[in-house]
Amino acid sequence: MVVNLIKKNIVAGLIGSLFAAAGVSHFLSPSFFEAIVPRWVPSPSLANQISGALEIALGCALLVPVTRRKAAWGLIVLLVIVFPANIDMFVNNVKVSSGNGENIRVEGAPDVWVRNLARLPLQFVLAYLLYRQARPKSSRLPVGT
């Protein structure tokens, strides 16, 4: 029981830190994240800021046992919301090219297909790990009672 709690706390710490760090990256390198926002999104800058802020807030909340379940559900919802961007990157072979201190979106890049494909199942792995954090404690009675 204690070992499972320790493992759950370690996994929550790793995932929460990953999301929080990714969220900070949205503000440190906004042009990179804005370049991967699908063209049909009206304001890539606003989408970047909102998703970055949510990743920071929910990632940090995942670290705290009292807020962990709600934070995990929030991050699962966020993964669902941003999943179309990952599909867009795969379908359009999107890569981000750096030049003159600016990041630009390049569609039809021949060398990103595998990387963009790998991003798709990674979202499901993260969602599963978050679900394990979000689910309630088992309500089963101990064996022998």
N, C-alpha and C positions, 0 to 999 in steps of 0.2 A: 504494500500500500504506500509506504513512504518512498520507496524507490520509484514507483509510478508517478508520484507527486513531484519528485525531483526531476524526473525526465520531462514531465509536462512543463515544468517551470523553465527548464533549459530550452526546450523547443520553442516555448512562447517567447523567451528572451531572444533567441536567434531570429525568429520570424519578425518579431516586433522591431528589433534593431535593423533588420534588412529593410523593412518598409520605411522606417523613420529615416534611414540613410538615403534611400531612394527618393523620399520626399524632399530632403534637403537638396539633393542633386537637381531637382526640378527648379530650385531657385538659384543654384550656383551656375547651372548651365541651361538656362531657359531656352536658348535657341535650338539646342539638341532635341529637347522634348517637344517643342513646338513644331519641329520639322517632322516628327513622326505622328503628329495628330492628323487624322484623315482630312482630306480637302473639304469634305462636306460639313465639317464642324465650323460654325460661324466665327468663333473667336479662339484660335489656338492658344493665344496668350492666357485668356481666362480659363480655358480648360486645363492648361498646364498648372496654373496657380491653384485652382480648386483641387485637382488631383494631388498635387504636391502637399498642400496643406492637410488634406485628409489622410494621406499616407503618414505624415509626421504625427498628427494627432492620434490616429487610430493605432499606429505602430507603438507609440508611447503608452497608450491606454492598454495595449496587449500585455505590457510588462507588469501591470498592476493586477493582482488576482481579483480584486473587487470589480474591476471594469473589463476583465478579460473576455467574458462571454459576449458582451455587447460589442466590444472592439473587434472580436473575431468575426461576428456576423456583419459588422460594418465593412470590414476588409473583404469579406466574401462578396458583398454587394458591389463594392468598388471594383473587384476583379471582373464581375459580370459586366459592369458599365464600360470598362476599358477594353474588354475582349474584342469588340468590333475593330478597335485600332490595331490589335495584333493580327486579326484576319486581313485587314486592309494592307498591312505591311507584307503579309504572305502573298496575297493575291496580286498585288502590284509590284512585288519584288523591290520594296522600299529599302534604301539604305540612306544613312546620313553622311554627307560629304563635308569635310571641313576645308575651309579656304578663306584667307584674309580675315581670320578671327570670327568667321560666321559659319554656322552650320546650315546646310541647305538639304532639302528633300530631293533625293534622286530616285525616280521610278524606273523600273525595267532594268535594274542592276542585275547582271548575270551571276554574281558571286554571293548572293545573300539568301538564296532559296532555302538551303538547308538550315541556316541560322534562324530565319523567320519561321520555318516549319517547327523547329525545336521549341520556339517560344510558346506555341499553342498548347501542347500537353503540359508544359511547365505551369501554366495558369491553373490547370486542373490539380496538379500536385500541390500547389500552394493552397488552393481552395480546400482540398482534402485535409491538409495539415491544420488549416484554420478551423475546419469543421470539428476536428478532434478537440480543439481548444474550446469550441462553442457549445458542444453538447453538454447536457446536464450530467451531474454525477449519477452513477448507476443507482437506481432505486431498488435494486434486488436485495433481498435479505441475505445475510451471511449464510454459508453452508451449515447445515445442522440445526437451523432454527425453525 
